[in-house]
Amino acid sequence: MTLKELGTELFQMYTKAENGYKVTSIYLFGIKYSNYIKEKGYSANDIIQASNLKPSFKTELSKALKLSIFVRLVD
């Protein structure tokens, strides 16, 4: 998955989220893709820029990436 594809996925998750869950979708994205993001060396800022979301959301994505070591997604 390229940086552009990650940005597109984040944008889609954010825009499809119901009102009240938009920022939560950023956390979910960060947790879901954290291992890949870290493996590729992408920064939260890189991904937010690729997603065309507000630059201030890089803080939320950074939090999600840090939180990911404590959280496990279930189906």
PDB file with one MODEL, atoms N, CA, C and O in Angstrom:
MODEL        1
ATOM      1  N   MET A   1       0.863  -1.176   0.000  1.00  0.00           N
ATOM      2  CA  MET A   1       0.000   0.000   0.000  1.00  0.00           C
ATOM      3  C   MET A   1       0.909   1.239   0.000  1.00  0.00           C
ATOM      4  O   MET A   1       1.800   1.369   0.839  1.00  0.00           O
ATOM      5  N   THR A   2       0.672   2.113  -0.927  1.00  0.00           N
ATOM      6  CA  THR A   2       1.481   3.324  -1.016  1.00  0.00           C
ATOM      7  C   THR A   2       0.977   4.379  -0.030  1.00  0.00           C
ATOM      8  O   THR A   2      -0.090   4.237   0.567  1.00  0.00           O
ATOM      9  N   LEU A   3       1.756   5.416   0.122  1.00  0.00           N
ATOM     10  CA  LEU A   3       1.359   6.529   0.977  1.00  0.00           C
ATOM     11  C   LEU A   3       0.055   7.145   0.471  1.00  0.00           C
ATOM     12  O   LEU A   3      -0.827   7.487   1.259  1.00  0.00           O
ATOM     13  N   LYS A   4      -0.054   7.282  -0.834  1.00  0.00           N
ATOM     14  CA  LYS A   4      -1.274   7.834  -1.426  1.00  0.00           C
ATOM     15  C   LYS A   4      -2.477   6.944  -1.118  1.00  0.00           C
ATOM     16  O   LYS A   4      -3.551   7.446  -0.786  1.00  0.00           O
ATOM     17  N   GLU A   5      -2.305   5.636  -1.225  1.00  0.00           N
ATOM     18  CA  GLU A   5      -3.394   4.711  -0.926  1.00  0.00           C
ATOM     19  C   GLU A   5      -3.802   4.767   0.544  1.00  0.00           C
ATOM     20  O   GLU A   5      -4.988   4.697   0.863  1.00  0.00           O
ATOM     21  N   LEU A   6      -2.833   4.893   1.429  1.00  0.00           N
ATOM     22  CA  LEU A   6      -3.145   5.061   2.852  1.00  0.00           C
ATOM     23  C   LEU A   6      -3.945   6.335   3.072  1.00  0.00           C
ATOM     24  O   LEU A   6      -4.923   6.342   3.819  1.00  0.00           O
ATOM     25  N   GLY A   7      -3.524   7.412   2.420  1.00  0.00           N
ATOM     26  CA  GLY A   7      -4.243   8.683   2.530  1.00  0.00           C
ATOM     27  C   GLY A   7      -5.665   8.566   2.032  1.00  0.00           C
ATOM     28  O   GLY A   7      -6.591   9.103   2.640  1.00  0.00           O
ATOM     29  N   THR A   8      -5.840   7.865   0.928  1.00  0.00           N
ATOM     30  CA  THR A   8      -7.183   7.667   0.377  1.00  0.00           C
ATOM     31  C   THR A   8      -8.041   6.851   1.329  1.00  0.00           C
ATOM     32  O   THR A   8      -9.206   7.181   1.551  1.00  0.00           O
ATOM     33  N   GLU A   9      -7.482   5.796   1.891  1.00  0.00           N
ATOM     34  CA  GLU A   9      -8.226   4.955   2.837  1.00  0.00           C
ATOM     35  C   GLU A   9      -8.643   5.755   4.074  1.00  0.00           C
ATOM     36  O   GLU A   9      -9.777   5.643   4.540  1.00  0.00           O
ATOM     37  N   LEU A  10      -7.729   6.553   4.596  1.00  0.00           N
ATOM     38  CA  LEU A  10      -8.055   7.379   5.759  1.00  0.00           C
ATOM     39  C   LEU A  10      -9.157   8.375   5.417  1.00  0.00           C
ATOM     40  O   LEU A  10     -10.094   8.551   6.196  1.00  0.00           O
ATOM     41  N   PHE A  11      -9.057   9.018   4.281  1.00  0.00           N
ATOM     42  CA  PHE A  11     -10.075   9.978   3.862  1.00  0.00           C
ATOM     43  C   PHE A  11     -11.440   9.298   3.743  1.00  0.00           C
ATOM     44  O   PHE A  11     -12.452   9.841   4.186  1.00  0.00           O
ATOM     45  N   GLN A  12     -11.459   8.123   3.150  1.00  0.00           N
ATOM     46  CA  GLN A  12     -12.725   7.404   2.991  1.00  0.00           C
ATOM     47  C   GLN A  12     -13.316   6.992   4.336  1.00  0.00           C
ATOM     48  O   GLN A  12     -14.518   7.130   4.562  1.00  0.00           O
ATOM     49  N   MET A  13     -12.467   6.487   5.222  1.00  0.00           N
ATOM     50  CA  MET A  13     -12.965   6.098   6.541  1.00  0.00           C
ATOM     51  C   MET A  13     -13.532   7.306   7.275  1.00  0.00           C
ATOM     52  O   MET A  13     -14.571   7.212   7.928  1.00  0.00           O
ATOM     53  N   TYR A  14     -12.850   8.432   7.166  1.00  0.00           N
ATOM     54  CA  TYR A  14     -13.280   9.653   7.849  1.00  0.00           C
ATOM     55  C   TYR A  14     -14.605  10.157   7.277  1.00  0.00           C
ATOM     56  O   TYR A  14     -15.530  10.469   8.028  1.00  0.00           O
ATOM     57  N   THR A  15     -14.694  10.234   5.966  1.00  0.00           N
ATOM     58  CA  THR A  15     -15.896  10.808   5.356  1.00  0.00           C
ATOM     59  C   THR A  15     -17.104   9.885   5.463  1.00  0.00           C
ATOM     60  O   THR A  15     -18.240  10.360   5.474  1.00  0.00           O
ATOM     61  N   LYS A  16     -16.882   8.583   5.543  1.00  0.00           N
ATOM     62  CA  LYS A  16     -17.991   7.637   5.672  1.00  0.00           C
ATOM     63  C   LYS A  16     -18.471   7.471   7.108  1.00  0.00           C
ATOM     64  O   LYS A  16     -19.550   6.926   7.343  1.00  0.00           O
ATOM     65  N   ALA A  17     -17.682   7.933   8.062  1.00  0.00           N
ATOM     66  CA  ALA A  17     -18.057   7.789   9.472  1.00  0.00           C
ATOM     67  C   ALA A  17     -19.261   8.668   9.794  1.00  0.00           C
ATOM     68  O   ALA A  17     -19.407   9.768   9.262  1.00  0.00           O
ATOM     69  N   GLU A  18     -20.110   8.164  10.667  1.00  0.00           N
ATOM     70  CA  GLU A  18     -21.275   8.929  11.101  1.00  0.00           C
ATOM     71  C   GLU A  18     -20.825  10.139  11.914  1.00  0.00           C
ATOM     72  O   GLU A  18     -19.731  10.154  12.480  1.00  0.00           O
ATOM     73  N   ASN A  19     -21.683  11.147  11.962  1.00  0.00           N
ATOM     74  CA  ASN A  19     -21.395  12.308  12.794  1.00  0.00           C
ATOM     75  C   ASN A  19     -21.175  11.834  14.222  1.00  0.00           C
ATOM     76  O   ASN A  19     -21.887  10.961  14.718  1.00  0.00           O
ATOM     77  N   GLY A  20     -20.198  12.411  14.863  1.00  0.00           N
ATOM     78  CA  GLY A  20     -19.845  12.020  16.216  1.00  0.00           C
ATOM     79  C   GLY A  20     -18.779  10.930  16.257  1.00  0.00           C
ATOM     80  O   GLY A  20     -18.240  10.622  17.320  1.00  0.00           O
ATOM     81  N   TYR A  21     -18.477  10.347  15.095  1.00  0.00           N
ATOM     82  CA  TYR A  21     -17.487   9.273  15.025  1.00  0.00           C
ATOM     83  C   TYR A  21     -16.379   9.558  14.012  1.00  0.00           C
ATOM     84  O   TYR A  21     -15.598   8.668  13.677  1.00  0.00           O
ATOM     85  N   LYS A  22     -16.312  10.780  13.532  1.00  0.00           N
ATOM     86  CA  LYS A  22     -15.304  11.131  12.520  1.00  0.00           C
ATOM     87  C   LYS A  22     -13.890  10.960  13.070  1.00  0.00           C
ATOM     88  O   LYS A  22     -13.056  10.301  12.450  1.00  0.00           O
ATOM     89  N   VAL A  23     -13.619  11.555  14.235  1.00  0.00           N
ATOM     90  CA  VAL A  23     -12.276  11.456  14.824  1.00  0.00           C
ATOM     91  C   VAL A  23     -12.003  10.020  15.261  1.00  0.00           C
ATOM     92  O   VAL A  23     -10.867   9.552  15.183  1.00  0.00           O
ATOM     93  N   THR A  24     -13.031   9.328  15.715  1.00  0.00           N
ATOM     94  CA  THR A  24     -12.876   7.924  16.087  1.00  0.00           C
ATOM     95  C   THR A  24     -12.395   7.110  14.895  1.00  0.00           C
ATOM     96  O   THR A  24     -11.624   6.165  15.061  1.00  0.00           O
ATOM     97  N   SER A  25     -12.840   7.465  13.702  1.00  0.00           N
ATOM     98  CA  SER A  25     -12.399   6.742  12.510  1.00  0.00           C
ATOM     99  C   SER A  25     -10.903   6.933  12.267  1.00  0.00           C
ATOM    100  O   SER A  25     -10.247   6.044  11.724  1.00  0.00           O
ATOM    101  N   ILE A  26     -10.364   8.067  12.658  1.00  0.00           N
ATOM    102  CA  ILE A  26      -8.920   8.297  12.540  1.00  0.00           C
ATOM    103  C   ILE A  26      -8.176   7.366  13.491  1.00  0.00           C
ATOM    104  O   ILE A  26      -7.154   6.784  13.128  1.00  0.00           O
ATOM    105  N   TYR A  27      -8.697   7.228  14.714  1.00  0.00           N
ATOM    106  CA  TYR A  27      -8.086   6.300  15.673  1.00  0.00           C
ATOM    107  C   TYR A  27      -8.139   4.872  15.149  1.00  0.00           C
ATOM    108  O   TYR A  27      -7.154   4.138  15.229  1.00  0.00           O
ATOM    109  N   LEU A  28      -9.279   4.486  14.617  1.00  0.00           N
ATOM    110  CA  LEU A  28      -9.427   3.138  14.086  1.00  0.00           C
ATOM    111  C   LEU A  28      -8.447   2.893  12.942  1.00  0.00           C
ATOM    112  O   LEU A  28      -7.810   1.842  12.880  1.00  0.00           O
ATOM    113  N   PHE A  29      -8.329   3.853  12.050  1.00  0.00           N
ATOM    114  CA  PHE A  29      -7.377   3.744  10.943  1.00  0.00           C
ATOM    115  C   PHE A  29      -5.959   3.557  11.484  1.00  0.00           C
ATOM    116  O   PHE A  29      -5.233   2.664  11.047  1.00  0.00           O
ATOM    117  N   GLY A  30      -5.576   4.404  12.434  1.00  0.00           N
ATOM    118  CA  GLY A  30      -4.219   4.338  12.988  1.00  0.00           C
ATOM    119  C   GLY A  30      -3.918   3.006  13.644  1.00  0.00           C
ATOM    120  O   GLY A  30      -2.817   2.475  13.508  1.00  0.00           O
ATOM    121  N   ILE A  31      -4.895   2.467  14.354  1.00  0.00           N
ATOM    122  CA  ILE A  31      -4.710   1.178  15.005  1.00  0.00           C
ATOM    123  C   ILE A  31      -4.658   0.060  13.963  1.00  0.00           C
ATOM    124  O   ILE A  31      -3.807  -0.828  14.031  1.00  0.00           O
ATOM    125  N   LYS A  32      -5.559   0.114  13.022  1.00  0.00           N
ATOM    126  CA  LYS A  32      -5.640  -0.927  11.996  1.00  0.00           C
ATOM    127  C   LYS A  32      -4.377  -1.026  11.143  1.00  0.00           C
ATOM    128  O   LYS A  32      -3.928  -2.128  10.829  1.00  0.00           O
ATOM    129  N   TYR A  33      -3.811   0.100  10.773  1.00  0.00           N
ATOM    130  CA  TYR A  33      -2.673   0.117   9.861  1.00  0.00           C
ATOM    131  C   TYR A  33      -1.342   0.451  10.552  1.00  0.00           C
ATOM    132  O   TYR A  33      -0.343   0.693   9.875  1.00  0.00           O
ATOM    133  N   SER A  34      -1.321   0.465  11.864  1.00  0.00           N
ATOM    134  CA  SER A  34      -0.125   0.919  12.589  1.00  0.00           C
ATOM    135  C   SER A  34       1.128   0.129  12.246  1.00  0.00           C
ATOM    136  O   SER A  34       2.185   0.716  12.014  1.00  0.00           O
ATOM    137  N   ASN A  35       1.026  -1.187  12.211  1.00  0.00           N
ATOM    138  CA  ASN A  35       2.216  -1.991  11.925  1.00  0.00           C
ATOM    139  C   ASN A  35       2.776  -1.673  10.543  1.00  0.00           C
ATOM    140  O   ASN A  35       3.989  -1.539  10.376  1.00  0.00           O
ATOM    141  N   TYR A  36       1.915  -1.554   9.578  1.00  0.00           N
ATOM    142  CA  TYR A  36       2.356  -1.246   8.216  1.00  0.00           C
ATOM    143  C   TYR A  36       2.963   0.157   8.149  1.00  0.00           C
ATOM    144  O   TYR A  36       4.007   0.360   7.530  1.00  0.00           O
ATOM    145  N   ILE A  37       2.308   1.108   8.782  1.00  0.00           N
ATOM    146  CA  ILE A  37       2.794   2.495   8.783  1.00  0.00           C
ATOM    147  C   ILE A  37       4.177   2.564   9.404  1.00  0.00           C
ATOM    148  O   ILE A  37       5.072   3.221   8.872  1.00  0.00           O
ATOM    149  N   LYS A  38       4.350   1.888  10.524  1.00  0.00           N
ATOM    150  CA  LYS A  38       5.658   1.892  11.205  1.00  0.00           C
ATOM    151  C   LYS A  38       6.706   1.169  10.377  1.00  0.00           C
ATOM    152  O   LYS A  38       7.847   1.621  10.283  1.00  0.00           O
ATOM    153  N   GLU A  39       6.324   0.043   9.774  1.00  0.00           N
ATOM    154  CA  GLU A  39       7.241  -0.736   8.944  1.00  0.00           C
ATOM    155  C   GLU A  39       7.776   0.089   7.777  1.00  0.00           C
ATOM    156  O   GLU A  39       8.959   0.015   7.446  1.00  0.00           O
ATOM    157  N   LYS A  40       6.897   0.876   7.158  1.00  0.00           N
ATOM    158  CA  LYS A  40       7.291   1.691   6.008  1.00  0.00           C
ATOM    159  C   LYS A  40       7.944   3.012   6.411  1.00  0.00           C
ATOM    160  O   LYS A  40       8.515   3.704   5.568  1.00  0.00           O
ATOM    161  N   GLY A  41       7.862   3.363   7.691  1.00  0.00           N
ATOM    162  CA  GLY A  41       8.493   4.595   8.156  1.00  0.00           C
ATOM    163  C   GLY A  41       7.713   5.855   7.825  1.00  0.00           C
ATOM    164  O   GLY A  41       8.275   6.950   7.801  1.00  0.00           O
ATOM    165  N   TYR A  42       6.411   5.702   7.570  1.00  0.00           N
ATOM    166  CA  TYR A  42       5.581   6.873   7.295  1.00  0.00           C
ATOM    167  C   TYR A  42       5.281   7.614   8.593  1.00  0.00           C
ATOM    168  O   TYR A  42       5.152   6.999   9.652  1.00  0.00           O
ATOM    169  N   SER A  43       5.172   8.910   8.506  1.00  0.00           N
ATOM    170  CA  SER A  43       4.803   9.711   9.682  1.00  0.00           C
ATOM    171  C   SER A  43       3.315  10.031   9.611  1.00  0.00           C
ATOM    172  O   SER A  43       2.692   9.955   8.552  1.00  0.00           O
ATOM    173  N   ALA A  44       2.770  10.390  10.757  1.00  0.00           N
ATOM    174  CA  ALA A  44       1.366  10.808  10.803  1.00  0.00           C
ATOM    175  C   ALA A  44       1.164  12.007   9.885  1.00  0.00           C
ATOM    176  O   ALA A  44       0.147  12.102   9.198  1.00  0.00           O
ATOM    177  N   ASN A  45       2.113  12.907   9.872  1.00  0.00           N
ATOM    178  CA  ASN A  45       2.018  14.090   9.018  1.00  0.00           C
ATOM    179  C   ASN A  45       1.965  13.710   7.540  1.00  0.00           C
ATOM    180  O   ASN A  45       1.177  14.273   6.780  1.00  0.00           O
ATOM    181  N   ASP A  46       2.809  12.750   7.133  1.00  0.00           N
ATOM    182  CA  ASP A  46       2.808  12.283   5.736  1.00  0.00           C
ATOM    183  C   ASP A  46       1.426  11.777   5.338  1.00  0.00           C
ATOM    184  O   ASP A  46       0.910  12.119   4.274  1.00  0.00           O
ATOM    185  N   ILE A  47       0.837  10.965   6.199  1.00  0.00           N
ATOM    186  CA  ILE A  47      -0.452  10.342   5.890  1.00  0.00           C
ATOM    187  C   ILE A  47      -1.572  11.372   5.876  1.00  0.00           C
ATOM    188  O   ILE A  47      -2.436  11.340   5.000  1.00  0.00           O
ATOM    189  N   ILE A  48      -1.564  12.280   6.835  1.00  0.00           N
ATOM    190  CA  ILE A  48      -2.593  13.321   6.871  1.00  0.00           C
ATOM    191  C   ILE A  48      -2.502  14.189   5.626  1.00  0.00           C
ATOM    192  O   ILE A  48      -3.529  14.544   5.048  1.00  0.00           O
ATOM    193  N   GLN A  49      -1.300  14.535   5.205  1.00  0.00           N
ATOM    194  CA  GLN A  49      -1.153  15.322   3.976  1.00  0.00           C
ATOM    195  C   GLN A  49      -1.682  14.551   2.774  1.00  0.00           C
ATOM    196  O   GLN A  49      -2.332  15.127   1.902  1.00  0.00           O
ATOM    197  N   ALA A  50      -1.407  13.257   2.724  1.00  0.00           N
ATOM    198  CA  ALA A  50      -1.880  12.436   1.604  1.00  0.00           C
ATOM    199  C   ALA A  50      -3.401  12.275   1.625  1.00  0.00           C
ATOM    200  O   ALA A  50      -4.012  12.000   0.592  1.00  0.00           O
ATOM    201  N   SER A  51      -4.005  12.444   2.792  1.00  0.00           N
ATOM    202  CA  SER A  51      -5.457  12.265   2.918  1.00  0.00           C
ATOM    203  C   SER A  51      -6.245  13.536   2.628  1.00  0.00           C
ATOM    204  O   SER A  51      -7.457  13.483   2.424  1.00  0.00           O
ATOM    205  N   ASN A  52      -5.570  14.665   2.608  1.00  0.00           N
ATOM    206  CA  ASN A  52      -6.211  15.972   2.431  1.00  0.00           C
ATOM    207  C   ASN A  52      -7.162  16.332   3.571  1.00  0.00           C
ATOM    208  O   ASN A  52      -8.067  17.147   3.392  1.00  0.00           O
ATOM    209  N   LEU A  53      -6.957  15.722   4.749  1.00  0.00           N
ATOM    210  CA  LEU A  53      -7.716  16.126   5.934  1.00  0.00           C
ATOM    211  C   LEU A  53      -7.011  17.309   6.580  1.00  0.00           C
ATOM    212  O   LEU A  53      -5.894  17.662   6.201  1.00  0.00           O
ATOM    213  N   LYS A  54      -7.670  17.913   7.554  1.00  0.00           N
ATOM    214  CA  LYS A  54      -7.081  19.070   8.231  1.00  0.00           C
ATOM    215  C   LYS A  54      -5.744  18.685   8.866  1.00  0.00           C
ATOM    216  O   LYS A  54      -5.642  17.623   9.480  1.00  0.00           O
ATOM    217  N   PRO A  55      -4.718  19.531   8.729  1.00  0.00           N
ATOM    218  CA  PRO A  55      -3.400  19.235   9.305  1.00  0.00           C
ATOM    219  C   PRO A  55      -3.437  18.954  10.809  1.00  0.00           C
ATOM    220  O   PRO A  55      -2.599  18.211  11.321  1.00  0.00           O
ATOM    221  N   SER A  56      -4.380  19.531  11.500  1.00  0.00           N
ATOM    222  CA  SER A  56      -4.461  19.307  12.945  1.00  0.00           C
ATOM    223  C   SER A  56      -4.779  17.847  13.289  1.00  0.00           C
ATOM    224  O   SER A  56      -4.546  17.422  14.420  1.00  0.00           O
ATOM    225  N   PHE A  57      -5.299  17.086  12.348  1.00  0.00           N
ATOM    226  CA  PHE A  57      -5.604  15.682  12.604  1.00  0.00           C
ATOM    227  C   PHE A  57      -4.361  14.815  12.732  1.00  0.00           C
ATOM    228  O   PHE A  57      -4.461  13.654  13.128  1.00  0.00           O
ATOM    229  N   LYS A  58      -3.188  15.357  12.403  1.00  0.00           N
ATOM    230  CA  LYS A  58      -1.975  14.560  12.578  1.00  0.00           C
ATOM    231  C   LYS A  58      -1.763  14.226  14.050  1.00  0.00           C
ATOM    232  O   LYS A  58      -1.184  13.189  14.373  1.00  0.00           O
ATOM    233  N   THR A  59      -2.228  15.094  14.942  1.00  0.00           N
ATOM    234  CA  THR A  59      -2.134  14.812  16.373  1.00  0.00           C
ATOM    235  C   THR A  59      -2.978  13.599  16.731  1.00  0.00           C
ATOM    236  O   THR A  59      -2.540  12.741  17.497  1.00  0.00           O
ATOM    237  N   GLU A  60      -4.174  13.524  16.186  1.00  0.00           N
ATOM    238  CA  GLU A  60      -5.058  12.390  16.471  1.00  0.00           C
ATOM    239  C   GLU A  60      -4.480  11.090  15.909  1.00  0.00           C
ATOM    240  O   GLU A  60      -4.537  10.050  16.565  1.00  0.00           O
ATOM    241  N   LEU A  61      -3.933  11.149  14.718  1.00  0.00           N
ATOM    242  CA  LEU A  61      -3.334   9.954  14.128  1.00  0.00           C
ATOM    243  C   LEU A  61      -2.100   9.530  14.921  1.00  0.00           C
ATOM    244  O   LEU A  61      -1.879   8.335  15.121  1.00  0.00           O
ATOM    245  N   SER A  62      -1.306  10.472  15.369  1.00  0.00           N
ATOM    246  CA  SER A  62      -0.135  10.152  16.199  1.00  0.00           C
ATOM    247  C   SER A  62      -0.557   9.436  17.477  1.00  0.00           C
ATOM    248  O   SER A  62       0.079   8.467  17.891  1.00  0.00           O
ATOM    249  N   LYS A  63      -1.624   9.913  18.097  1.00  0.00           N
ATOM    250  CA  LYS A  63      -2.142   9.266  19.306  1.00  0.00           C
ATOM    251  C   LYS A  63      -2.560   7.833  19.007  1.00  0.00           C
ATOM    252  O   LYS A  63      -2.276   6.924  19.787  1.00  0.00           O
ATOM    253  N   ALA A  64      -3.229   7.633  17.886  1.00  0.00           N
ATOM    254  CA  ALA A  64      -3.691   6.294  17.515  1.00  0.00           C
ATOM    255  C   ALA A  64      -2.514   5.349  17.297  1.00  0.00           C
ATOM    256  O   ALA A  64      -2.562   4.189  17.708  1.00  0.00           O
ATOM    257  N   LEU A  65      -1.468   5.838  16.656  1.00  0.00           N
ATOM    258  CA  LEU A  65      -0.301   4.997  16.410  1.00  0.00           C
ATOM    259  C   LEU A  65       0.363   4.590  17.717  1.00  0.00           C
ATOM    260  O   LEU A  65       0.827   3.457  17.848  1.00  0.00           O
ATOM    261  N   LYS A  66       0.413   5.488  18.674  1.00  0.00           N
ATOM    262  CA  LYS A  66       0.973   5.151  19.989  1.00  0.00           C
ATOM    263  C   LYS A  66       0.058   4.190  20.737  1.00  0.00           C
ATOM    264  O   LYS A  66       0.528   3.252  21.381  1.00  0.00           O
ATOM    265  N   LEU A  67      -1.214   4.419  20.653  1.00  0.00           N
ATOM    266  CA  LEU A  67      -2.203   3.584  21.328  1.00  0.00           C
ATOM    267  C   LEU A  67      -2.234   2.161  20.771  1.00  0.00           C
ATOM    268  O   LEU A  67      -2.610   1.224  21.476  1.00  0.00           O
ATOM    269  N   SER A  68      -1.846   2.005  19.535  1.00  0.00           N
ATOM    270  CA  SER A  68      -1.962   0.708  18.858  1.00  0.00           C
ATOM    271  C   SER A  68      -1.202  -0.414  19.553  1.00  0.00           C
ATOM    272  O   SER A  68      -1.560  -1.580  19.387  1.00  0.00           O
ATOM    273  N   ILE A  69      -0.181  -0.105  20.313  1.00  0.00           N
ATOM    274  CA  ILE A  69       0.552  -1.173  20.996  1.00  0.00           C
ATOM    275  C   ILE A  69      -0.237  -1.760  22.161  1.00  0.00           C
ATOM    276  O   ILE A  69       0.106  -2.824  22.674  1.00  0.00           O
ATOM    277  N   PHE A  70      -1.282  -1.074  22.572  1.00  0.00           N
ATOM    278  CA  PHE A  70      -2.107  -1.520  23.690  1.00  0.00           C
ATOM    279  C   PHE A  70      -3.466  -2.070  23.260  1.00  0.00           C
ATOM    280  O   PHE A  70      -4.213  -2.585  24.091  1.00  0.00           O
ATOM    281  N   VAL A  71      -3.791  -1.966  21.972  1.00  0.00           N
ATOM    282  CA  VAL A  71      -5.136  -2.290  21.484  1.00  0.00           C
ATOM    283  C   VAL A  71      -5.051  -3.385  20.434  1.00  0.00           C
ATOM    284  O   VAL A  71      -4.124  -3.417  19.624  1.00  0.00           O
ATOM    285  N   ARG A  72      -6.015  -4.270  20.458  1.00  0.00           N
ATOM    286  CA  ARG A  72      -6.115  -5.316  19.453  1.00  0.00           C
ATOM    287  C   ARG A  72      -7.509  -5.234  18.846  1.00  0.00           C
ATOM    288  O   ARG A  72      -8.503  -5.227  19.572  1.00  0.00           O
ATOM    289  N   LEU A  73      -7.587  -5.171  17.527  1.00  0.00           N
ATOM    290  CA  LEU A  73      -8.872  -5.145  16.842  1.00  0.00           C
ATOM    291  C   LEU A  73      -9.453  -6.547  16.768  1.00  0.00           C
ATOM    292  O   LEU A  73      -8.732  -7.522  16.557  1.00  0.00           O
ATOM    293  N   VAL A  74     -10.738  -6.635  16.941  1.00  0.00           N
ATOM    294  CA  VAL A  74     -11.430  -7.922  16.810  1.00  0.00           C
ATOM    295  C   VAL A  74     -12.450  -7.809  15.703  1.00  0.00           C
ATOM    296  O   VAL A  74     -12.947  -6.720  15.418  1.00  0.00           O
ATOM    297  N   ASP A  75     -12.760  -8.910  15.086  1.00  0.00           N
ATOM    298  CA  ASP A  75     -13.752  -8.909  13.997  1.00  0.00           C
ATOM    299  C   ASP A  75     -15.148  -8.973  14.541  1.00  0.00           C
ATOM    300  O   ASP A  75     -16.110  -8.981  13.773  1.00  0.00           O
TER     301      ASP A  75
ENDMDL
END
